């Protein structure tokens, strides 16, 4: 390769055709590849710099300075020496190319360095859902917790709500009986599958050929858990499988991982277990089996970890639990076949980078907007898993309030 790939793409570096879909063509070919994977995320984010902004003839002069019609203009792969966080390969002050008059338009921005636009907890190029002025003003004072979304208690009800054909299959086939042990049977009975009477052959049998599958793959899980599998494939845990490569292993990660599990392949069963499918273990224990960075190792010493331990001890109800999955795989309410269905977002990248993406779906369930912005901008707090108070205050809300007050004063002038 001409150079290393970014942290977001390094897992699929051997699958060149994932981005270079044709040996011919330039920016348009690469752009189509980018949109294939990231279009839905940008739509969800209400992209503040969509392509339509730069195809508008009125902005032709801006395109000459920065051709933002193409992702690769800012996110250029194979250039590790000039690649900054989020895979950006532009100078830190690239915002000035279009916003050099911002100090004149907004008094609050006078004297600020242009390299701080995207690094001071204020702006993100694409996703400003938690940082735009109306939102800052609306949530400047109070905590606005949302109801903890609960998954259906019965797997059968969930599968039926998803439009999945549920079939009672409790009698194992001859092939299943040959490998069945008392331990496997006990794990299955105690699981959601066992309680819903989803039998061995539902997962271990190839529907088309009828052949026994010793180790069911993610493809088997997808038959009932399509949304969860789709999210898994879109994130770093499953993106290699989506590209037709072997499963991801912790050894391939660019962050510290547990050496004992360096070569453990990541599939659905890596977190959920082969037969017990324990959602509680999957939400924290499974994560710490692989992750060994400071943030992960500090979990149980943090306020979040203390809450989790109290839930495990029965001191607090499960609704008050804060696990790794609570923040990095939040539960979302989606509409499926006209019904509201609660699902776990298995794409852990969806709300992780940039940090501010976590504010709305995660942090503000318990914390104020002001605290969330300050905490996510503090690298020390991130490393120790938010054990303490933010060291600095980000003035995003203050600036919005000052600007709004100035506007109101002008309206009230005689």
C-alpha positions in Angstrom: 0.0 0.0 0.0 1.1 3.6 -0.5 0.6 4.2 3.2 -1.3 3.0 6.3 -5.1 3.4 6.6 -6.8 5.4 9.3 -8.0 3.8 12.5 -11.5 3.7 11.1 -10.6 1.6 8.0 -7.4 -0.3 9.0 -9.3 -3.5 9.6 -10.3 -3.8 6.0 -7.0 -2.8 4.4 -6.7 -6.1 2.7 -10.0 -5.6 1.0 -9.0 -2.8 -1.4 -12.1 -3.2 -3.5 -14.3 -2.0 -0.5 -13.3 1.5 -1.5 -11.6 1.1 -4.9 -14.7 -0.4 -6.5 -13.3 0.1 -10.0 -9.8 0.2 -11.3 -10.8 3.2 -13.4 -12.3 6.5 -12.2 -11.3 8.9 -9.6 -13.2 11.0 -7.1 -16.6 9.8 -8.1 -15.8 6.2 -7.6 -14.3 6.8 -4.2 -17.3 9.0 -3.3 -19.8 6.3 -4.1 -17.8 3.9 -1.9 -17.9 6.4 1.0 -21.6 7.0 0.6 -22.3 3.2 0.5 -21.2 2.8 4.1 -21.8 6.3 5.6 -24.8 7.8 3.9 -27.3 6.7 6.6 -25.2 8.0 9.4 -24.9 11.4 7.7 -28.7 11.5 7.2 -29.3 10.7 10.8 -26.9 13.4 11.8 -28.7 16.0 9.7 -25.3 16.7 8.1 -24.6 20.4 8.6 -22.3 20.3 5.5 -24.2 18.2 3.0 -23.1 17.8 -0.6 -26.1 19.9 -1.7 -24.6 22.9 0.0 -21.6 22.7 -2.3 -23.4 21.8 -5.5 -25.4 25.1 -5.1 -24.0 27.5 -7.7 -24.0 30.3 -5.1 -21.2 28.5 -3.3 -19.1 27.9 -6.3 -16.4 30.2 -4.9 -16.2 28.0 -1.8 -15.7 24.8 -3.8 -12.7 26.4 -5.5 -11.1 26.7 -2.0 -12.3 23.4 -0.6 -14.0 20.9 -2.7 -16.3 19.5 0.0 -18.4 17.6 -2.5 -16.1 14.7 -2.0 -15.3 13.0 1.3 -11.8 12.3 0.2 -11.1 16.0 0.0 -10.8 16.0 3.8 -10.5 12.3 4.6 -7.6 11.1 2.5 -6.4 7.6 3.2 -2.8 6.3 3.0 -1.4 9.5 4.5 -0.6 8.7 8.1 1.9 11.6 8.5 -0.8 14.2 8.0 -3.8 12.3 9.4 -5.4 13.8 12.5 -8.3 12.4 14.7 -11.4 11.4 12.8 -9.3 10.6 9.8 -9.0 14.3 8.8 -6.1 15.2 6.5 -6.6 18.9 6.5 -4.8 21.6 8.6 -6.5 22.2 11.9 -7.6 25.7 10.8 -9.3 24.6 7.6 -12.6 26.1 8.8 -11.1 29.6 8.2 -11.3 29.0 4.4 -15.0 29.6 4.5 -15.6 31.3 7.9 -13.0 34.0 8.0 -15.6 36.6 8.8 -17.1 34.7 11.8 -15.6 37.2 14.3 -17.5 40.0 12.6 -20.8 38.1 12.5 -20.6 36.9 16.1 -19.2 39.0 18.9 -18.7 35.9 21.0 -16.2 34.5 18.5 -13.9 37.5 18.2 -10.3 36.6 18.9 -10.8 32.9 18.8 -8.3 30.8 16.9 -9.7 28.9 13.9 -7.9 25.7 15.0 -10.3 25.5 18.0 -13.5 25.2 16.0 -13.6 21.4 16.0 -11.4 20.8 19.1 -13.0 23.0 21.8 -16.3 21.1 22.3 -18.2 23.5 20.0 -18.5 22.4 16.4 -18.3 19.3 14.4 -18.2 19.4 10.6 -21.0 16.9 10.0 -22.9 16.3 13.2 -23.9 19.2 15.4 -27.1 17.8 16.8 -26.1 18.4 20.4 -24.3 21.7 19.7 -26.4 23.9 17.5 -27.7 27.1 19.2 -31.4 26.2 19.6 -30.5 23.0 21.4 -28.0 24.7 23.6 -30.5 27.4 24.6 -33.3 24.8 25.2 -31.2 22.7 27.5 -29.0 25.3 29.2 -30.2 24.7 32.7 -31.9 21.4 33.3 -31.3 17.7 33.1 -33.8 16.2 30.7 -33.6 12.4 31.4 -35.5 10.1 29.1 -37.3 6.9 30.1 -35.0 4.0 30.1 -36.1 2.0 27.1 -36.8 -1.7 28.1 -36.4 -4.6 25.8 -39.4 -7.0 25.7 -39.2 -9.5 28.5 -40.2 -12.4 26.3 -38.0 -13.2 23.2 -41.1 -14.7 21.5 -42.9 -11.4 21.7 -39.9 -9.6 20.4 -39.5 -11.9 17.4 -43.2 -11.6 16.5 -43.0 -7.8 16.8 -40.1 -7.8 14.3 -42.1 -9.8 11.8 -39.9 -12.9 12.3 -41.6 -16.2 11.9 -41.4 -17.9 15.3 -41.7 -21.6 15.4 -41.8 -23.7 18.6 -38.9 -26.2 18.2 -38.1 -28.0 21.5 -37.4 -31.5 20.2 -33.8 -31.7 19.2 -32.8 -33.6 16.1 -30.6 -36.7 16.1 -27.6 -34.6 15.2 -28.3 -32.3 18.2 -28.7 -35.1 20.6 -25.3 -36.5 19.6 -23.5 -33.3 20.9 -26.0 -32.3 23.6 -24.5 -32.3 27.2 -26.2 -31.6 30.5 -24.3 -28.3 30.7 -25.4 -27.2 27.3 -29.0 -28.2 28.0 -29.0 -26.3 31.3 -27.6 -23.1 29.7 -30.2 -23.3 26.9 -33.1 -23.8 29.4 -32.1 -20.7 31.4 -31.6 -18.6 28.2 -34.1 -16.4 26.4 -34.0 -19.0 23.6 -34.9 -21.8 25.9 -37.7 -19.8 27.6 -39.1 -19.0 24.2 -38.7 -22.6 23.1 -36.4 -21.8 20.3 -34.7 -25.2 19.9 -31.2 -26.3 18.9 -32.1 -26.8 15.3 -33.3 -23.3 14.9 -29.7 -22.1 15.1 -27.7 -25.2 14.2 -29.5 -26.3 11.0 -29.0 -24.9 7.5 -32.5 -24.1 6.3 -31.8 -24.7 2.6 -29.8 -27.9 2.9 -31.0 -29.2 6.3 -27.3 -29.9 7.2 -26.2 -29.6 10.8 -24.0 -26.6 11.6 -21.6 -27.2 14.5 -20.8 -23.6 15.1 -23.5 -21.2 13.9 -22.2 -18.0 12.3 -23.5 -14.5 12.4 -25.5 -15.3 9.3 -27.6 -17.7 11.4 -28.2 -15.1 14.0 -29.3 -12.7 11.3 -32.3 -14.8 10.5 -34.1 -13.5 13.6 -31.9 -10.6 14.7 -31.5 -8.7 11.4 -31.3 -5.2 12.9 -28.8 -6.2 15.5 -26.6 -7.9 12.9 -26.8 -4.9 10.6 -25.5 -2.7 13.4 -22.8 -5.2 14.3 -21.6 -5.3 10.7 -21.4 -1.5 10.4 -19.2 -1.2 13.5 -15.6 -2.1 14.1 -16.5 -5.4 15.7 -18.1 -6.7 12.5 -16.9 -4.6 9.6 -14.4 -7.2 8.5 -17.2 -9.8 8.1 -19.2 -7.2 6.1 -16.3 -6.8 3.8 -16.0 -10.6 3.3 -12.9 -11.0 5.5 -12.3 -13.2 8.5 -13.7 -12.0 11.8 -12.0 -9.2 13.7 -9.6 -10.2 16.5 -8.4 -8.0 19.4 -4.8 -8.4 18.0 -5.9 -6.3 15.1 -7.0 -3.4 17.2 -5.1 -0.1 17.5 -6.0 0.3 21.2 -4.8 -1.8 24.1 -6.4 -5.2 24.4 -6.1 -8.2 26.7 -3.2 -10.3 25.4 -4.9 -13.5 26.6 -7.7 -13.0 24.1 -5.6 -11.4 21.3 -6.6 -14.0 18.7 -10.3 -14.5 19.8 -12.5 -14.0 16.8 -15.4 -11.6 17.2 -18.8 -12.9 16.3 -22.2 -12.7 18.0 -21.2 -15.5 20.4 -18.1 -13.7 21.5 -20.2 -11.5 23.7 -23.4 -13.4 24.1 -22.1 -16.9 24.7 -22.8 -20.0 22.8 -25.9 -21.2 24.6 -26.6 -19.0 27.6 -26.8 -15.8 25.6 -26.5 -13.7 28.8 -27.4 -10.1 28.1 -26.0 -9.0 31.4 -22.6 -10.4 30.9 -22.6 -9.2 27.3 -23.1 -5.6 28.5 -19.9 -5.4 30.6 -18.1 -8.6 31.3 -17.7 -9.4 27.7 -16.3 -6.0 26.9 -13.6 -6.2 29.6 -12.7 -9.6 28.4 -11.0 -7.9 25.4 -10.6 -4.2 26.1 -7.6 -3.1 28.2 -7.4 0.6 27.6 -7.4 3.0 30.6 -11.0 4.0 30.1 -12.2 0.4 30.2 -9.9 -0.7 33.1 -11.2 2.2 35.2 -14.9 1.2 34.8 -15.4 -0.5 38.2 -13.6 2.4 40.0 -15.9 5.0 38.4 -19.3 6.2 39.5 -20.8 4.3 36.5 -19.1 1.1 37.6 -20.3 1.6 41.2 -23.9 1.7 40.0 -23.4 -1.4 38.0 -22.0 -3.3 41.0 -24.9 -2.2 43.1 -27.3 -3.5 40.5 -25.4 -6.8 40.5 -25.7 -7.0 44.3 -29.4 -6.3 44.1 -29.2 -3.0 45.9 -30.5 -1.1 42.8 -33.0 -2.1 40.1 -31.7 -3.0 36.7 -33.3 0.2 35.3 -30.6 2.2 37.1 -27.7 0.1 35.8 -24.9 1.8 33.8 -22.8 -0.7 31.9 -20.5 -0.4 28.9 -23.4 -1.1 26.7 -25.6 1.6 28.3 -23.3 4.2 26.8 -21.7 2.6 23.8 -24.6 0.4 22.6 -27.7 2.4 23.7 -31.3 1.1 23.2 -33.2 2.9 20.5 -36.9 3.0 19.7 -37.4 2.2 16.0 -40.6 1.7 13.9 -40.8 -1.8 12.4 -43.9 -2.8 10.4 -45.7 0.1 11.9 -44.9 -0.8 15.5 -42.6 0.8 18.0 -39.8 -1.6 18.8 -36.9 -1.2 21.2 -33.6 -2.4 19.8 -30.0 -2.4 21.0 -27.7 -0.4 18.6 -24.9 -2.9 18.0 -22.8 -0.4 16.0 -20.6 0.9 18.8 -19.2 3.5 16.4 -22.7 5.2 15.9 -22.3 7.4 19.0 -18.6 7.3 19.8 -16.7 9.6 17.5 -16.7 12.6 17.7 -17.4 12.5 21.4 -20.3 15.0 21.2 -22.3 12.3 19.3 -22.9 10.7 22.7 -24.6 13.6 24.3 -28.1 13.2 23.1 -28.6 9.4 23.0 -26.5 8.7 26.1 -25.2 11.4 28.5 -28.3 13.5 28.7 -30.3 10.5 30.0 -28.7 11.3 33.3 -26.6 14.5 33.1 -27.1 18.1 32.1 -26.1 19.3 28.7 -23.5 21.6 30.2 -21.8 18.9 32.3 -21.9 16.5 29.3 -20.1 18.9 27.0 -17.5 19.7 29.7 -16.9 16.1 30.6 -16.5 14.9 27.0 -14.0 17.6 26.3 -11.8 16.5 29.2 -9.2 13.8 28.2 -8.3 13.0 31.8 -12.0 12.2 32.6 -12.3 10.0 29.6 -9.2 8.1 30.6 -10.4 7.5 34.2 -14.0 6.7 33.0 -15.4 10.0 34.3 -14.3 9.6 37.9 -14.4 13.2 39.0 -15.5 16.7 37.7 -14.4 18.4 34.5 -11.3 20.4 34.8 -12.4 23.1 32.4 -15.6 24.7 31.3 -16.6 24.8 27.6 -18.4 28.0 26.8 -20.7 26.7 24.1 -23.9 27.3 26.0 -22.6 30.6 27.4 -21.9 31.9 23.9 -25.3 30.9 22.7 -26.9 32.6 25.7 -24.9 35.8 25.1 -25.8 35.9 21.5 -29.5 35.3 22.2 -29.4 38.0 24.9 -27.8 40.5 22.5 -30.4 39.7 19.9 -33.2 40.2 22.4 -31.7 43.5 23.5 -31.7 44.8 20.0 -35.3 43.8 19.5 -36.3 45.7 22.7 -34.6 48.9 21.7 -37.0 51.8 21.1 
